[in-house]
Amino acid sequence: MTQIEQYLTKKGITFYISNREIITRCLFSDCDSNNKDNEGHLYFSLETGQYNCKKCNTSGNIITLKKFFGDNDLPSESKKILKSNMIKIVKKCQESLTPEIISYLYTRGLTDEVIGSHRLGYGSFYGKDWITIPITDIDGNYSFFKLRQDPKSGDEKTTWPSGIKAQIYDWDSLRFAKDKLIICEGEMDALLLKSKGFPCITNTHGANTAKEDWAEHFKKEIEYFICYDNDNAGKTGALKMANLLLKNGCSKINIITLPEEVGEKGDVGDYVVKLKLPIEDLFTKYSRSFPEKIDTSKFKEMSIDDVCKILDSVIKKDDANKSITFLSMLNTYTEESQMNVFFNAPSSTGKSHIPLSVIRLFPKEDVITLAYCSPTAFFHENGSYDKERDLLIVDLSKKILCFTDMPDTSLISRLRPILSHDEKETHLKITDKNQKGGNKTKTVIIIGFPSVYFCSAGLRVDEQESTRFIMLSPSIEHDKIVQGIQQVISKESDQEKFMFEVNSNPERILLMERIRAIKQENIFDVKIENPDLIEEMFIKDHKSVKPRQQRDIKKIIYLIKSFALLNLWFRKRDSGYLWATEDDIKNAFALWSQISYGQDYGLAPYIFEIYTKIILTIWNESGKNDFGDFSSPDDKKEERKTGISRREILNKHYIIYGRPLSSLYLRQNILPQLEQAGLIAQEKSLSDGREMLVIPLEIEVESYNTKNI
């Protein structure tokens, strides 16, 4: 098949071949509109791909044909020609409207007035016959057609020219709306509602198209009713449009959910025309405000201890970890203060249990939970394809992103810009396999900042990641494990009863409502009344400073903002801003002091505890930290301590934690991190060259209170 045959087939254009020429109806004008189905005057040479219309004399080649269809950017001169001809083409199509098509439009509920005022027509494009719906741009100029195939031939939908950018249909209804405006899915539904006397708009490119630059044209004082189709795309698109309006400051937003009678893929046309149900019910019976209003008068000032008590039913002890996880997730609902948390600990210690249990308090639509994931899979799974720009858009704004297992390292590296909040819009490239088995590069745009949680048993963490995260490790103390065992017995004995007791807890229900209410408040940022107090408290706790502490102080500030968010109704507010108090500052520092040990070194608490509780303890035992006098007689050299053996570390670990530690795990995961952090050195034993000894380099490490960790 030649290139020109492939291209015409791809575009759905019917043709036949005769005498080494492809013959079809003219694609460039209506000169063949009155011909029979098999008659056409556009001829293509199979050898050269050159074409010529024997009737209107239009000529060109495969390049100009692709440009005509919008597969390449139209030259400015071609755009001018198209623009000047659009009015003539609209008029000709309107005049070609047949009685059969008018009758069909009546069955769709359209009136003569709407059919005429919106200049619906009939014409031939791409070698087929279509109902034409002319689309104007924001300035009122006709820019393209939405085409619906003649119903006796099929149900295809497309645009002419192809490759055109999405528009609002129609701008005048949006511009002149006074009290109420309906936003529906599809031009036919919009024309139907207009025929019933309701102002209505749609967009020309499907339910999930909601452009940011449209938002400024929606008046804040208007009440909006979003009525999309009943399928999943419609439900998702309705939420997307509602959030766009909400972000623009519109306060009167309603989502209409069509009743089950219209079917899973039903639309407003099915509701009005087929079922003949009352349109007024759409605005009352089937409408709900977005977001659903929550009565905030029932909320009282709340401490983080109160949150921990509510979470006790699913997470035993570990109050500091619970608090950090909850507060960091709460900060998701600010504009740029999202936090990242890394749960880093050996297997079976509950590192994923804590974030997954806390996540259940938050709205499901804000949560993305994944296990292992490659970059390509992640972006395809969570992105939407923008056909106009040929790229994937992944909107992670105000999302909670939790990886229950360590993802592909290349995915982490691609997410670094959003982890460190470098840019609100990040451009990436990924590689997909094409149909021929080769590679195809795709552009990905990541929008916004999520709160990100990694859970990993592999304790080796790249320094670039560790500075971007709060490093946490679940407690493995005896009391916690005992209570955890008791909880497992209770849950597995009767899961239904256990979950009912958890989910029916009135305090838990109230906390979940509180979180939704905080989200609805749309707090842009939290300001701090006394920043000098932050500097004073931070410098007091850090006699020496390190470059990474520039990120640590930011984490503390974000915790301060979280404390203020938790009680936003009891804090000073100014429009979209909230003010944190001195109590919020002190509470954040008190919480940070419980998990800060190890953060200075980019280490998980479990790793740092191995250094302080095991390695330093062994080193400081009587006679263990003396390197001896190397000038002493040879018979005394055996008494000199030149380092700590790995066997000693394994034995001490079992004594302290009551569980064995794998020698391989110690050698491959723990000691390399301590060495990278500059806390230890490893050297060969003088007495046995096959044995490596551990030598602590920082003997006077600050003592931290770890009883709650």
C-alpha positions as CSV (number, residue, x, y, z in Angstrom):
1,M,0.0,0.0,0.0
2,T,1.4,3.4,-1.0
3,Q,1.9,6.3,1.5
4,I,-1.1,8.2,0.1
5,E,-3.4,5.1,0.3
6,Q,-2.3,4.6,4.0
7,Y,-3.0,8.2,4.8
8,L,-6.4,8.3,3.2
9,T,-7.4,5.0,4.9
10,K,-6.2,6.4,8.3
11,K,-8.4,9.4,7.8
12,G,-11.4,7.2,7.0
13,I,-11.7,8.5,3.4
14,T,-13.4,6.1,0.9
15,F,-11.7,5.9,-2.5
16,Y,-11.3,3.5,-5.4
17,I,-8.3,2.9,-7.8
18,S,-8.5,3.1,-11.6
19,N,-5.6,3.3,-14.1
20,R,-2.9,3.9,-11.4
21,E,-4.9,6.7,-9.9
22,I,-6.8,7.1,-6.6
23,I,-10.2,8.7,-7.1
24,T,-12.4,10.2,-4.4
25,R,-14.8,13.0,-3.7
26,C,-13.2,16.4,-3.3
27,L,-11.9,17.0,0.2
28,F,-11.3,20.7,-0.1
29,S,-14.7,22.2,-1.0
30,D,-18.3,21.2,-1.7
31,C,-17.8,20.8,-5.4
32,D,-18.8,17.1,-5.2
33,S,-21.6,17.5,-2.7
34,N,-24.3,16.8,-5.2
35,N,-22.6,13.8,-6.8
36,K,-23.6,10.2,-6.3
37,D,-21.7,8.2,-3.7
38,N,-19.3,6.7,-6.2
39,E,-18.6,9.9,-8.1
40,G,-15.6,12.1,-7.4
41,H,-13.3,14.5,-9.1
42,L,-10.2,14.4,-6.8
43,Y,-7.5,12.3,-8.4
44,F,-4.2,11.2,-6.7
45,S,-1.3,9.7,-8.6
46,L,-0.2,6.4,-7.1
47,E,3.4,7.0,-8.3
48,T,3.9,10.6,-7.0
49,G,1.1,11.2,-4.5
50,Q,0.3,14.4,-6.4
51,Y,-3.4,15.3,-6.4
52,N,-5.7,17.5,-8.5
53,C,-9.4,18.1,-8.4
54,K,-10.8,18.1,-12.0
55,K,-13.7,20.4,-10.9
56,C,-12.3,23.1,-8.6
57,N,-8.7,22.7,-9.8
58,T,-7.2,22.3,-6.2
59,S,-3.8,20.6,-6.4
60,G,-1.0,19.6,-4.1
61,N,0.9,16.6,-2.6
62,I,1.0,14.5,0.5
63,I,2.6,17.3,2.5
64,T,0.0,19.9,1.6
65,L,-2.7,17.3,2.3
66,K,-1.4,16.7,5.8
67,K,-1.3,20.4,6.4
68,F,-4.9,20.7,5.3
69,F,-5.9,18.1,7.8
70,G,-4.0,19.8,10.6
71,D,-1.4,17.0,11.0
72,N,1.2,19.7,10.6
73,D,0.9,23.3,11.6
74,L,-1.0,25.2,8.9
75,P,1.1,28.1,7.4
76,S,-0.2,31.5,8.4
77,E,-1.3,32.1,4.8
78,S,-3.3,28.9,4.7
79,K,-5.0,29.9,8.0
80,K,-6.0,33.3,6.5
81,I,-7.5,31.6,3.4
82,L,-9.4,29.1,5.7
83,K,-10.7,31.9,7.9
84,S,-12.0,33.9,5.0
85,N,-13.7,30.9,3.5
86,M,-15.3,29.6,6.7
87,I,-18.3,32.0,6.5
88,K,-19.0,30.9,2.9
89,I,-18.7,27.2,3.9
90,V,-21.0,27.7,6.9
91,K,-23.6,29.4,4.7
92,K,-23.4,26.7,2.0
93,C,-23.7,23.9,4.6
94,Q,-26.7,25.7,6.2
95,E,-28.4,26.0,2.8
96,S,-27.7,22.3,2.1
97,L,-29.6,21.1,5.2
98,T,-32.0,18.4,4.0
99,P,-35.6,17.7,5.3
100,E,-34.3,14.3,6.5
101,I,-31.6,15.8,8.6
102,I,-34.0,18.5,10.0
103,S,-36.4,15.7,10.9
104,Y,-33.6,13.9,12.7
105,L,-32.7,17.1,14.6
106,Y,-36.4,17.3,15.7
107,T,-36.1,13.8,17.2
108,R,-33.1,15.0,19.2
109,G,-35.3,17.7,20.8
110,L,-34.0,20.7,18.8
111,T,-36.3,23.5,17.7
112,D,-36.3,25.4,14.4
113,E,-35.1,28.5,16.2
114,V,-32.0,26.9,17.7
115,I,-31.2,25.0,14.4
116,G,-31.3,28.3,12.5
117,S,-29.6,30.6,15.1
118,H,-26.7,28.2,15.5
119,R,-26.5,27.7,11.7
120,L,-26.5,23.9,11.7
121,G,-25.9,22.4,8.2
122,Y,-25.1,19.5,6.1
123,G,-22.0,18.9,3.9
124,S,-19.3,16.5,2.6
125,F,-15.9,16.3,4.2
126,Y,-13.3,13.6,4.2
127,G,-15.3,11.8,1.5
128,K,-18.4,11.4,3.8
129,D,-21.6,13.3,4.6
130,W,-22.0,15.0,7.9
131,I,-24.2,17.2,10.0
132,T,-22.2,20.4,10.5
133,I,-22.1,22.4,13.7
134,P,-20.0,25.6,13.2
135,I,-17.8,26.6,16.1
136,T,-16.8,30.2,16.8
137,D,-13.7,31.3,18.8
138,I,-13.9,33.7,21.7
139,D,-14.0,36.7,19.3
140,G,-17.0,35.3,17.5
141,N,-15.2,34.2,14.3
142,Y,-16.1,30.8,12.8
143,S,-13.0,28.7,13.2
144,F,-14.0,25.1,12.6
145,F,-16.8,22.5,12.3
146,K,-17.8,19.8,14.7
147,L,-19.0,17.0,12.4
148,R,-21.6,14.3,13.2
149,Q,-22.0,11.6,10.5
150,D,-25.2,11.4,8.6
151,P,-27.2,9.0,11.0
152,K,-28.2,6.8,8.0
153,S,-24.4,6.1,7.4
154,G,-23.0,5.8,10.9
155,D,-22.3,7.6,14.2
156,E,-18.7,9.0,13.7
157,K,-17.7,12.4,15.2
158,T,-14.8,14.5,14.2
159,T,-13.7,18.1,13.4
160,W,-12.9,19.9,10.2
161,P,-10.1,20.8,9.8
162,S,-8.6,18.0,12.0
163,G,-6.1,18.7,14.7
164,I,-8.0,21.8,15.8
165,K,-7.7,23.1,19.4
166,A,-10.6,22.7,21.9
167,Q,-13.1,25.6,22.3
168,I,-16.0,26.5,24.5
169,Y,-19.3,26.0,22.6
170,D,-20.7,28.6,22.7
171,W,-18.9,31.7,24.1
172,D,-21.9,34.0,23.8
173,S,-23.9,31.9,26.3
174,L,-21.0,32.0,28.7
175,R,-20.4,35.7,28.2
176,F,-24.0,36.8,28.6
177,A,-25.1,34.4,31.4
178,K,-26.8,36.2,34.3
179,D,-28.0,33.9,37.0
180,K,-27.7,30.2,36.0
181,L,-25.6,28.3,33.4
182,I,-25.5,24.6,32.6
183,I,-22.3,23.0,31.5
184,C,-23.0,19.7,29.6
185,E,-21.1,17.1,27.6
186,G,-21.5,17.5,23.8
187,E,-22.9,20.0,21.3
188,M,-26.2,18.1,20.7
189,D,-27.0,18.1,24.5
190,A,-26.2,21.8,24.7
191,L,-28.5,22.6,21.7
192,L,-31.2,20.4,23.3
193,L,-31.1,22.4,26.5
194,K,-31.0,25.7,24.6
195,S,-34.2,24.5,22.8
196,K,-35.8,24.0,26.2
197,G,-34.9,27.6,27.2
198,F,-31.9,27.0,29.4
199,P,-28.5,28.7,28.8
200,C,-25.9,26.1,28.2
201,I,-22.4,25.6,27.1
202,T,-20.1,22.6,26.4
203,N,-16.6,22.1,25.1
204,T,-15.7,20.6,21.8
205,H,-13.2,17.9,22.7
206,G,-14.8,15.6,25.3
207,A,-15.6,15.3,29.0
208,N,-12.0,15.5,30.3
209,T,-11.1,18.7,28.5
210,A,-11.1,21.6,31.0
211,K,-8.5,24.2,30.1
212,E,-7.0,26.4,32.8
213,D,-7.1,29.5,30.5
214,W,-10.9,29.1,30.3
215,A,-11.4,29.6,34.0
216,E,-11.0,33.4,34.0
217,H,-14.1,33.7,31.7
218,F,-16.4,32.0,34.2
219,K,-18.2,34.7,36.3
220,K,-17.9,34.1,40.0
221,E,-21.4,35.3,40.8
222,I,-23.1,32.8,38.4
223,E,-24.6,29.5,39.7
224,Y,-23.2,26.6,37.6
225,F,-24.8,23.2,37.0
226,I,-22.5,20.5,35.5
227,C,-24.5,17.8,33.8
228,Y,-22.2,15.2,32.1
229,D,-22.8,11.7,30.8
230,N,-23.3,8.8,33.3
231,D,-20.2,6.9,32.2
232,N,-16.9,7.0,34.1
233,A,-15.4,9.6,31.7
234,G,-18.4,11.9,32.4
235,K,-18.1,11.5,36.1
236,T,-14.4,12.2,36.1
237,G,-14.9,15.2,33.7
238,A,-17.6,16.7,35.9
239,L,-15.3,16.7,38.9
240,K,-12.5,18.2,36.8
241,M,-14.7,21.0,35.6
242,A,-16.1,21.6,39.1
243,N,-12.5,21.8,40.5
244,L,-11.6,24.3,37.7
245,L,-14.5,26.5,38.7
246,L,-13.7,26.2,42.4
247,K,-10.1,27.1,41.8
248,N,-11.3,30.2,39.9
249,G,-13.2,31.4,43.0
250,C,-16.7,30.3,41.9
251,S,-18.7,29.4,45.0
252,K,-22.1,28.3,43.5
253,I,-21.2,25.0,41.8
254,N,-23.5,22.0,41.4
255,I,-23.0,18.6,39.9
256,I,-26.1,16.9,38.4
257,T,-26.0,13.0,38.5
258,L,-28.4,11.6,36.0
259,P,-30.7,8.8,37.4
260,E,-30.1,5.1,36.8
261,E,-32.9,4.9,34.3
262,V,-30.8,6.7,31.7
263,G,-28.3,3.8,31.8
264,E,-24.6,3.6,32.6
265,K,-23.7,5.6,29.4
266,G,-26.8,7.7,29.3
267,D,-26.8,11.5,28.7
268,V,-29.1,14.4,29.2
269,G,-30.6,13.7,25.7
270,D,-31.8,10.3,27.0
271,Y,-33.2,11.9,30.1
272,V,-35.2,14.6,28.2
273,V,-36.1,13.0,24.9
274,K,-36.3,9.2,25.5
275,L,-37.5,9.1,29.1
276,K,-39.3,12.5,29.0
277,L,-38.4,13.2,32.6
278,P,-38.9,16.7,34.1
279,I,-36.0,19.0,33.4
280,E,-36.7,20.9,36.6
281,D,-35.7,17.8,38.6
282,L,-32.2,18.1,37.2
283,F,-31.7,21.2,39.3
284,T,-33.3,19.9,42.5
285,K,-33.7,16.1,42.8
286,Y,-30.5,15.1,41.0
287,S,-28.3,18.1,41.8
288,R,-25.9,18.4,44.7
289,S,-23.6,21.3,45.6
290,F,-19.9,20.9,45.1
291,P,-18.1,20.6,47.3
292,E,-20.7,19.3,49.8
293,K,-21.1,21.8,52.6
294,I,-20.0,20.7,56.0
295,D,-21.2,22.2,59.2
296,T,-18.0,23.5,60.9
297,S,-19.7,24.7,64.0
298,K,-19.4,21.1,65.5
299,F,-15.6,21.3,65.4
300,K,-13.6,22.1,68.5
301,E,-9.9,22.9,68.9
302,M,-8.0,19.7,68.6
303,S,-4.5,18.5,69.6
304,I,-2.3,16.1,67.8
305,D,-2.7,13.8,70.8
306,D,-6.4,13.6,70.1
307,V,-5.6,12.5,66.6
308,C,-3.3,9.8,67.9
309,K,-6.0,8.5,70.2
310,I,-8.4,8.1,67.3
311,L,-5.7,6.2,65.3
312,D,-4.9,3.9,68.3
313,S,-7.6,1.5,67.1
314,V,-5.5,0.7,64.0
315,I,-2.0,1.8,64.9
316,K,-0.6,0.8,68.3
317,K,1.8,3.2,69.9
318,D,4.2,4.9,67.4
319,D,2.7,8.3,68.3
320,A,5.4,10.4,66.8
321,N,5.2,8.5,63.5
322,K,1.4,8.7,63.4
323,S,1.6,12.4,64.1
324,I,4.1,13.2,61.4
325,T,2.3,11.1,58.9
326,F,-1.1,12.7,59.6
327,L,0.2,16.3,59.7
328,S,2.1,15.8,56.4
329,M,-1.0,14.5,54.7
330,L,-3.0,17.4,56.0
331,N,-0.5,19.8,54.4
332,T,-1.6,18.3,51.0
333,Y,-4.4,20.9,51.1
334,T,-2.0,23.9,50.8
335,E,-0.7,25.3,47.6
336,E,3.0,24.6,47.9
337,S,3.7,23.2,51.5
338,Q,3.4,19.5,50.7
339,M,5.8,17.2,52.6
340,N,7.5,13.9,51.7
341,V,8.0,11.0,54.1
342,F,10.2,7.9,53.8
343,F,9.4,4.9,56.0
344,N,12.6,3.0,56.0
345,A,12.9,-0.1,58.1
346,P,13.4,-3.9,58.0
347,S,10.6,-6.1,56.8
348,S,7.6,-7.0,59.0
349,T,8.0,-3.8,61.2
350,G,4.8,-2.1,59.8
351,K,6.5,0.5,57.7
352,S,3.6,0.6,55.2
353,H,0.9,-0.1,57.8
354,I,1.2,3.4,59.3
355,P,0.7,5.5,56.1
356,L,-1.9,3.2,54.7
357,S,-3.9,3.4,58.0
358,V,-3.7,7.2,58.1
359,I,-4.6,7.5,54.4
360,R,-8.0,6.0,55.1
361,L,-9.0,9.2,56.9
362,F,-8.6,11.2,53.7
363,P,-10.9,11.5,50.7
364,K,-10.4,8.6,48.3
365,E,-10.3,10.9,45.3
366,D,-7.1,12.5,46.7
367,V,-5.2,9.3,47.2
368,I,-3.0,7.3,44.8
369,T,-1.6,4.1,46.2
370,L,0.9,2.1,44.3
371,A,3.3,-0.8,44.8
372,Y,6.3,-1.2,42.5
373,C,5.9,1.0,39.4
374,S,8.0,1.9,36.4
375,P,8.1,5.5,35.1
376,T,6.2,4.6,31.9
377,A,3.5,2.7,33.8
378,F,3.1,5.5,36.4
379,F,2.7,8.3,33.9
380,H,0.3,6.3,31.7
381,E,-1.8,5.2,34.7
382,N,-2.2,8.6,36.2
383,G,-2.0,10.8,33.2
384,S,-4.4,12.0,30.6
385,Y,-3.5,12.4,26.9
386,D,-3.7,15.9,25.4
387,K,-4.3,15.2,21.7
388,E,-3.8,18.8,20.7
389,R,-0.2,19.0,22.1
390,D,0.6,15.2,21.7
391,L,1.7,14.8,25.4
392,L,0.7,13.2,28.6
393,I,-0.5,15.5,31.5
394,V,-0.2,14.1,35.0
395,D,-1.9,16.4,37.5
396,L,-0.7,15.6,41.0
397,S,-1.8,18.8,42.6
398,K,-3.0,18.2,46.2
399,K,-2.7,14.5,45.9
400,I,-1.4,11.9,48.4
401,L,0.9,9.6,46.6
402,C,1.9,6.5,48.5
403,F,4.3,3.8,47.3
404,T,4.0,0.7,49.4
405,D,7.1,-0.7,47.9
406,M,10.2,0.9,46.6
407,P,9.5,2.0,43.0
408,D,11.9,1.9,40.1
409,T,14.9,4.1,40.9
410,S,14.5,5.9,37.5
411,L,10.9,6.9,38.6
412,I,12.3,8.4,41.8
413,S,14.9,10.4,39.8
414,R,12.1,11.7,37.5
415,L,10.0,12.8,40.5
416,R,12.9,14.7,42.2
417,P,11.8,18.1,40.9
418,I,8.3,17.8,42.4
419,L,9.8,16.3,45.6
420,S,11.9,19.4,46.1
421,H,9.2,21.8,44.8
422,D,11.5,23.2,42.1
423,E,8.8,24.0,39.5
424,K,5.0,23.6,39.5
425,E,5.1,22.3,36.0
426,T,7.8,19.8,35.2
427,H,8.5,18.5,31.7
428,L,9.8,15.0,31.2
429,K,10.5,12.5,28.4
430,I,9.5,8.8,28.6
431,T,10.0,6.1,26.0
432,D,7.2,3.8,24.8
433,K,7.3,0.9,22.4
434,N,5.6,1.7,19.1
435,Q,3.6,-0.7,16.9
436,K,6.6,-1.8,14.9
437,G,8.6,-2.8,18.1
438,G,10.8,0.3,18.1
439,N,10.9,3.1,20.6
440,K,8.8,6.3,20.6
441,T,9.5,9.3,22.8
442,K,6.7,10.9,24.6
443,T,6.5,14.2,26.5
444,V,5.1,14.2,30.0
445,I,4.0,17.3,32.0
446,I,3.7,16.9,35.7
447,I,1.5,19.6,37.3
448,G,1.5,20.6,41.0
449,F,3.0,19.1,44.1
450,P,1.7,16.0,45.9
451,S,2.5,14.7,49.4
452,V,4.7,11.6,48.7
453,Y,5.3,8.5,50.9
454,F,7.8,5.8,50.2
455,C,7.9,2.5,52.2
456,S,11.0,0.4,51.8
457,A,12.8,-2.4,53.5
458,G,15.9,-1.7,51.4
459,L,17.7,0.7,53.7
460,R,20.1,2.2,51.1
461,V,18.8,5.6,50.3
462,D,20.4,8.0,47.8
463,E,21.5,11.2,49.5
464,Q,19.5,13.2,46.9
465,E,16.3,11.5,48.2
466,S,17.1,11.6,51.9
467,T,17.4,15.4,52.0
468,R,13.9,15.6,50.4
469,F,12.2,13.4,52.9
470,I,11.5,13.1,56.6
471,M,13.0,9.8,57.4
472,L,10.9,7.6,59.7
473,S,11.1,4.1,61.1
474,P,8.3,2.3,62.9
475,S,9.0,1.3,66.5
476,I,10.0,-2.3,67.1
477,E,9.9,-2.1,70.9
478,H,8.5,-5.0,72.9
479,D,5.2,-3.3,74.1
480,K,4.3,-2.2,70.6
481,I,4.8,-5.7,69.1
482,V,2.7,-7.3,71.9
483,Q,-0.1,-4.8,71.3
484,G,0.2,-5.4,67.5
485,I,-0.1,-9.1,68.0
486,Q,-3.3,-8.6,70.1
487,Q,-4.7,-6.3,67.4
488,V,-4.0,-8.9,64.6
489,I,-5.8,-11.6,66.7
490,S,-8.8,-9.3,67.2
491,K,-8.9,-8.3,63.5
492,E,-8.4,-11.7,62.0
493,S,-10.9,-13.4,64.4
494,D,-13.8,-11.3,63.0
495,Q,-12.7,-8.8,60.4
496,E,-16.3,-7.5,59.8
497,K,-16.8,-6.7,63.5
498,F,-13.3,-5.2,63.8
499,M,-13.8,-2.8,60.8
500,F,-17.3,-1.9,61.9
501,E,-16.0,-0.8,65.3
502,V,-13.2,1.2,63.7
503,N,-15.4,2.9,61.1
504,S,-18.3,3.6,63.4
505,N,-16.2,5.4,65.9
506,P,-18.0,8.8,66.1
507,E,-14.7,10.6,66.8
508,R,-13.1,9.0,63.7
509,I,-16.1,10.0,61.6
510,L,-15.9,13.6,62.9
511,L,-12.1,13.7,62.1
512,M,-12.8,12.6,58.6
513,E,-15.4,15.3,58.2
514,R,-12.9,17.8,59.6
515,I,-10.4,16.8,57.0
516,R,-12.9,17.3,54.2
517,A,-13.9,20.7,55.7
518,I,-10.2,21.7,55.8
519,K,-9.9,20.8,52.1
520,Q,-13.0,22.9,51.3
521,E,-11.6,26.0,52.9
522,N,-9.0,26.3,50.1
523,I,-6.2,27.7,52.2
524,F,-3.6,29.0,49.9
525,D,-0.8,29.2,52.5
526,V,-0.1,29.6,56.2
527,K,1.8,32.6,57.4
528,I,3.7,32.7,60.7
529,E,3.3,35.5,63.2
530,N,6.6,35.1,65.0
531,P,9.4,33.9,62.6
532,D,12.1,35.0,65.1
533,L,10.9,32.3,67.5
534,I,11.6,29.7,64.8
535,E,15.1,30.9,64.3
536,E,15.8,31.1,68.0
537,M,14.5,27.5,68.7
538,F,16.3,26.0,65.7
539,I,19.7,27.5,66.3
540,K,19.4,26.6,70.0
541,D,19.0,22.9,69.1
542,H,21.8,23.0,66.5
543,K,25.2,24.1,67.7
544,S,26.7,23.4,64.3
545,V,24.8,23.7,61.0
546,K,25.0,21.6,57.8
547,P,23.8,22.4,54.3
548,R,21.0,19.9,54.5
549,Q,19.5,21.7,57.5
550,Q,18.2,24.3,55.0
551,R,15.7,21.6,54.0
552,D,15.2,20.5,57.6
553,I,14.1,23.9,58.7
554,K,11.6,23.9,55.9
555,K,10.2,20.6,57.1
556,I,9.7,22.1,60.6
557,I,8.0,25.2,59.1
558,Y,5.7,22.9,57.1
559,L,4.8,21.1,60.4
560,I,4.0,24.4,62.0
561,K,1.6,25.1,59.1
562,S,0.0,21.6,59.6
563,F,-0.7,22.4,63.2
564,A,-2.4,25.6,62.2
565,L,-4.4,23.9,59.5
566,L,-5.7,21.3,62.0
567,N,-7.4,24.2,63.9
568,L,-7.9,26.7,61.1
569,W,-11.3,27.8,62.4
570,F,-9.6,29.0,65.6
571,R,-6.8,30.9,63.9
572,K,-6.6,34.3,62.4
573,R,-7.6,34.2,58.7
574,D,-7.3,36.7,55.8
575,S,-8.9,35.5,52.6
576,G,-7.0,32.4,51.5
577,Y,-4.3,32.8,54.1
578,L,-4.1,31.5,57.7
579,W,-1.9,32.6,60.5
580,A,0.0,30.1,62.7
581,T,0.4,31.0,66.4
582,E,3.4,30.6,68.8
583,D,1.7,27.4,70.2
584,D,1.8,25.9,66.7
585,I,5.5,26.7,66.5
586,K,6.2,25.1,69.9
587,N,4.1,22.0,69.1
588,A,6.0,21.5,65.8
589,F,9.4,21.8,67.5
590,A,8.3,19.4,70.2
591,L,7.2,16.8,67.6
592,W,10.3,17.4,65.5
593,S,12.6,16.7,68.6
594,Q,11.1,13.2,68.8
595,I,12.1,12.3,65.2
596,S,15.0,14.7,64.5
597,Y,17.8,12.3,65.5
598,G,19.3,10.9,62.3
599,Q,17.6,13.5,60.1
600,D,20.9,15.6,60.2
601,Y,22.7,12.6,58.7
602,G,19.9,11.7,56.2
603,L,19.4,8.4,58.1
604,A,16.3,6.5,59.1
605,P,15.8,6.4,62.9
606,Y,16.4,2.7,62.9
607,I,19.8,3.0,61.2
608,F,20.8,5.9,63.5
609,E,19.8,3.8,66.6
610,I,22.0,1.0,65.5
611,Y,24.9,3.5,65.6
612,T,23.9,5.1,69.0
613,K,22.5,2.1,70.8
614,I,24.7,-0.6,69.5
615,I,28.0,0.6,67.9
616,L,28.6,3.4,70.4
617,T,27.5,1.3,73.3
618,I,30.0,-1.5,72.4
619,W,32.7,1.1,71.8
620,N,32.2,2.8,75.1
621,E,32.2,-0.4,77.1
622,S,35.1,-0.7,79.5
623,G,38.3,-1.3,77.7
624,K,36.7,-1.3,74.2
625,N,37.6,2.1,73.0
626,D,41.4,1.9,73.7
627,F,43.5,1.5,70.6
628,G,46.4,0.8,72.8
629,D,50.0,1.8,72.6
630,F,51.5,0.7,69.3
631,S,55.0,0.9,70.9
632,S,54.1,-1.7,73.5
633,P,55.7,-5.2,73.3
634,D,54.4,-7.7,70.8
635,D,53.0,-10.0,73.5
636,K,50.6,-7.1,74.5
637,K,49.3,-6.3,71.0
638,E,46.5,-8.9,71.2
639,E,44.9,-6.9,74.1
640,R,44.6,-3.8,72.0
641,K,41.0,-3.0,70.7
642,T,41.3,-1.7,67.1
643,G,37.6,-1.7,66.1
644,I,34.2,-3.5,66.5
645,S,33.5,-6.8,64.8
646,R,30.3,-7.4,62.9
647,R,29.6,-10.4,65.2
648,E,29.6,-8.1,68.2
649,I,27.1,-5.8,66.4
650,L,24.8,-8.7,65.6
651,N,25.0,-10.1,69.2
652,K,24.2,-6.6,70.7
653,H,21.3,-6.1,68.3
654,Y,19.7,-9.4,69.5
655,I,20.2,-8.3,73.1
656,I,18.6,-4.9,72.6
657,Y,15.8,-5.6,70.1
658,G,15.2,-9.3,70.9
659,R,15.4,-10.3,67.2
660,P,18.2,-11.5,65.0
661,L,19.8,-9.3,62.3
662,S,21.1,-10.8,59.1
663,S,24.8,-10.6,58.6
664,L,24.3,-9.9,54.9
665,Y,21.7,-7.2,55.7
666,L,24.2,-5.5,58.1
667,R,27.0,-5.7,55.6
668,Q,25.1,-4.6,52.4
669,N,22.5,-2.2,53.8
670,I,23.3,-0.8,57.2
671,L,27.0,-0.3,57.4
672,P,27.3,1.4,53.9
673,Q,24.8,4.0,55.0
674,L,26.5,4.8,58.2
675,E,29.8,5.0,56.3
676,Q,28.2,7.3,53.7
677,A,26.9,9.6,56.5
678,G,30.5,9.9,57.9
679,L,29.7,8.2,61.2
680,I,31.9,5.1,60.8
681,A,34.9,3.8,58.9
682,Q,35.6,0.2,58.1
683,E,39.1,-1.3,58.2
684,K,40.6,-4.7,58.0
685,S,41.5,-6.4,61.3
686,L,45.2,-6.4,62.1
687,S,45.0,-9.9,63.4
688,D,42.8,-11.3,60.6
689,G,42.8,-9.7,57.2
690,R,39.6,-11.4,56.2
691,E,37.6,-9.6,58.9
692,M,36.4,-6.0,58.6
693,L,36.1,-3.9,61.8
694,V,33.8,-0.9,62.4
695,I,35.3,2.2,63.9
696,P,32.9,5.0,65.0
697,L,34.1,8.5,63.9
698,E,31.7,10.7,65.9
699,I,31.8,9.7,69.5
700,E,29.9,12.5,71.0
701,V,26.6,12.3,69.2
702,E,23.8,14.3,70.8
703,S,21.5,12.2,73.0
704,Y,17.8,12.1,71.9
705,N,14.7,11.0,73.6
706,T,13.6,8.0,71.7
707,K,11.1,6.4,74.0
708,N,8.1,7.3,71.8
709,I,9.6,6.3,68.5
